[in-house]
Amino acid sequence: MRDLCQGQRAMRNMRRQAMQRGVIAVLDIGTSKIACLVLQFDGPSQFRETDGVGPMAGQSNFRVIGTAHTRSRGLRYGEIQTMAETERAIRTVIQSAQKVAGVRVDHVIACISGARPASYGLAGEIVLSAGKVTEQDVARVLGACDVPEFGRGREVLHAQPVNFAVDGRSGLSDPRDHSGDRLACDMHVLTIDGDAAGNLVHCIRRCDMELAGVASASYAAGLAALVEDEQELGAACIDLGGGATGVSVFIKKHMIFADAVRFGGELITQDIAKGLRVSHSVAERLKTLHGGLEATGRDDREMIQLGGETGDWETDRRSVSRADLIGIMRPRVEEILEKVGEILDASGFDFMPSRQIVLTGGGSQIPGLDVLAARMLGQNVRIGRPLRIQGLPHNATAPGFSSAIGLALLTAHPQDEWWDFDMPAEAYPARSLRRAYRWFRNNW
């Protein structure tokens, strides 16, 4: 565990140095596309280390000075399958973004969408010797958290304190200088497959870039697509990507649960290609231009000329009704939503004060998805577009860019994590498991 903290602290130091230089890139590596945003910061004078609990909780103003995206290569289910193809795609998108920005970028922060994420809830409690909470006490209570055996080959991606309590006064985001005798902490830990994360790190370093951080795509999408009230009262963000569908649950402005379904828009495209016997590119075009999930009587009469989609009228004169296309797409979308519903049930989402569900990602743009999701998952469902940030071009404001924009927000406004605190060496945790949402049911 100590090696993990040292590695994360090294990336945190790189991030701080890059922000002080004024330029850093964020990279959203997905199954269908790879997007890169180049961020320019106002300088170290805007970075306030007194905000929040830990040294990384300061904020800095930024603007986007370069954007680029390209078709993803060599990835499946959000994980790298062919290193050389993914490396070429990453090099292409970074070089394009640098050209638009007119500056060279040496540091990059990436997000990962697959890698089989798993959430854990940890709890710890200490006695306050001075009768008042200091930053050292915050470090000690984090070190006192009980940690389970995550399993072989698992790596901790996020370890964030989500709640503090002083003598039973719960719901504190910053307990420093509070008087009391006992300090308790609840922490959310997100782990991923170590090999998938290692492949991502290795691929980025082969592109001659310094990795200044890795984040969960589900977490980043939630930061971009959820408004402040939804993050405060409780909401779930469903990020429908190409190879994986990420699920993240927020309350009190903290992520308390994250998971992913290894199904996405790519499977819908494959179903269309097999069902209509067309190429993958034609199937993607049919899904984008004519797809939907709610069939009406008019859709039976609306005919789609497959030869017109392929541009080859001589060899392919077939036509298909839009209702038939919807009949191919709907079962797969229902299967994805059923898996998402199982994850939400396991997360304790039904115990949230506000059970808002926000759909984002490229797959969320399928017509009728919000109606179907409301019927299967709950009534409070909306399509979430990412927040508007300074300098972002209009073509990068679609739901498919939620993860990239959320990663930019996380870079500028980082949240405290386990490794931001100087815990005593003998207090590095290693014991048992608590559920991620236990304290929310007790306190809200």
Protein Blocks (a to p, Z undefined) as FASTA:
>chain_A
ZZmmmmmmmmmmmmmmmmmnopacdddddfkbccddddddebjklpcfkgcjblmlpccd
dddfbdcddddehiaehiafblmlmmmmmmmmmmmmmmmnopacfbdcdddfklopaddd
dddddddfkopacfklmmmmmmmpccddebghiacfbdcdfbdceehighiablghiacf
bdcdddddddddfklmmmmmmmmmmnopacfbdcdfklmmmmmmpcfklmmnopaddddd
fkbccddddeehiafbdcddfbdfklmmmmmmmmnopafklmmmmmmmmgcfbdcfklmm
mccdfklmnopaklmccdcdfklmmmmmmmmmmmmmmmmmmmmmmnommmpmblcddded
jklmpghklmmmmmmnombdcdddddddehiafklmcfklmmmmmmmmmmmmccddfklp
ccdfklpccbddddfklmmmmmZZ
